Amino acid sequence: MNAVSANLLKNLGTFLSARTLQMSTVNISPAAAEAGNYCITFDDVEKAHSVIKPYVHQTPLMTCSFIDKLCGRNVFMKTENLQKTGSFKIRGAANAIASLVRKNIKPDCIVTHSSGNFGLAVAKTAKHFNIPAYIVMPSNAPECKKNTVKSYGGVVVECSPTEKARMQKVKSVWVEKGGCFIHASQTAEVISGHATIGFEMLKQNPDLDAIVVPVGSGAMISGITIAAKHIKPSIKIYAAEPEKANDCYLSKCNSHITPVDHPVVTIADGVKVTIGENAWPIIRDLVDDVITVSEEQIIEATKLVWERAKLVIEPTSGVGIAAIVSEKFSKAKGMHDDVKNIGVVLCGGNADVGTVAKILTGV
Ligand SMILES: Cc1ncc(COP(=O)(O)O)c(C=O)c1O
């Protein structure tokens, strides 16, 4: 790293460190773990909403009477599968990068790690600002996602599919290339970018009584929760999660982050990761309940949306739909009869064609 980029890094450190992460440290100030003192505020969400406007779509809230019937409530699907780059991740990536640029900070490059969708979002946004992007991806990430990163001009750097390997690779790329590291889920600007989903949903339908969000690292649900509960304190927020990757469920039960103690194998590749430290205090304090679903339920729900709503979703989006049509949903904490209008985030549409063919044909 040359002196200029070292200095830039220092500056970026100043910019990003106050409430965000530095490289492999997933440390937050102890105060952030206290109730009510979270990594983002509603002001950050409002700011993010105006910062990202030029780079994202305001995706529609769509309905499907067949899904209403199965859920027994009115369902409003936030179609982030139709979002630029095919998922909500562009919101966080655009907020993190555009916020830097607005402060006249143009890094030599952006370095991040991602199993797919965040990598696409960073590659596209970085290209917009003419900044090289290095995306560390696990070797088993879906080919379609690796290819799309490359099509946006991002450089894919593969690593073994373990948390340790990915952080080691990120570190070595960052040391070699310099620039700015953006954590895919725990950087505060990423979380406030994702939060704009909740902000928009309540603008589009102020009558929503609950929002259901698939959870992986928790960046999306924690952001949505801060936005939605500020605008409408009575709203319920539910996390949806595969049974095979149920760390959010376990964490809520144990009141501390509890990773699963086995290798995670689920068709919902977007939510394999464990909740992050910045998202956790918000989930711990403000998310009403967690609904877990089986692989069969995820597959059925994904099929349902393809066939009945005519929307192309990836299986991770099926997790939320599986939750709202499950028996567990009506038994979730706070789910009373007056909770009638349910928002659910269709978080991504980057389906691998081979995987989807298997889902649809059952072969
Ligand atoms: C399509 C999709 N949905 C949901 C998630 C989970 O979001 P989060 O990690 O913010 O909980 C991801 C994360 O990669 C994703 O790609």
Ligand as a Chemical Component Dictionary entry (heavy atoms), coordinates in Angstrom:
data_LIG
# 
_chem_comp.id                   LIG 
_chem_comp.type                 NON-POLYMER 
_chem_comp.pdbx_formal_charge   0 
_chem_comp.three_letter_code    LIG 
# 
loop_
_chem_comp_atom.comp_id 
_chem_comp_atom.atom_id 
_chem_comp_atom.alt_atom_id 
_chem_comp_atom.type_symbol 
_chem_comp_atom.charge 
_chem_comp_atom.model_Cartn_x 
_chem_comp_atom.model_Cartn_y 
_chem_comp_atom.model_Cartn_z 
_chem_comp_atom.pdbx_ordinal 
LIG C1 C1 C 0 -31.486 -12.326 -1.201 1  
LIG C2 C2 C 0 -31.067 -12.147 0.217  2  
LIG N1 N1 N 0 -32.005 -12.137 1.162  3  
LIG C3 C3 C 0 -31.697 -11.997 2.462  4  
LIG C4 C4 C 0 -30.399 -11.857 2.869  5  
LIG C5 C5 C 0 -30.125 -11.715 4.327  6  
LIG O1 O1 O 0 -29.907 -10.393 4.668  7  
LIG P1 P1 P 0 -29.112 -10.028 5.968  8  
LIG O2 O2 O 0 -27.764 -10.680 5.842  9  
LIG O3 O3 O 0 -29.037 -8.552  5.939  10 
LIG O4 O4 O 0 -29.884 -10.575 7.103  11 
LIG C6 C6 C 0 -29.371 -11.857 1.924  12 
LIG C7 C7 C 0 -27.998 -11.695 2.340  13 
LIG O5 O5 O 0 -27.073 -12.004 1.628  14 
LIG C8 C8 C 0 -29.712 -12.009 0.561  15 
LIG O6 O6 O 0 -28.781 -12.013 -0.391 16 
# 
loop_
_chem_comp_bond.comp_id 
_chem_comp_bond.atom_id_1 
_chem_comp_bond.atom_id_2 
_chem_comp_bond.value_order 
_chem_comp_bond.pdbx_ordinal 
LIG C1 C2 SING 1  
LIG C2 N1 SING 2  
LIG C2 C8 DOUB 3  
LIG N1 C3 DOUB 4  
LIG C3 C4 SING 5  
LIG C4 C5 SING 6  
LIG C4 C6 DOUB 7  
LIG C5 O1 SING 8  
LIG O1 P1 SING 9  
LIG P1 O2 DOUB 10 
LIG P1 O3 SING 11 
LIG P1 O4 SING 12 
LIG C6 C7 SING 13 
LIG C6 C8 SING 14 
LIG C7 O5 DOUB 15 
LIG C8 O6 SING 16 
# 
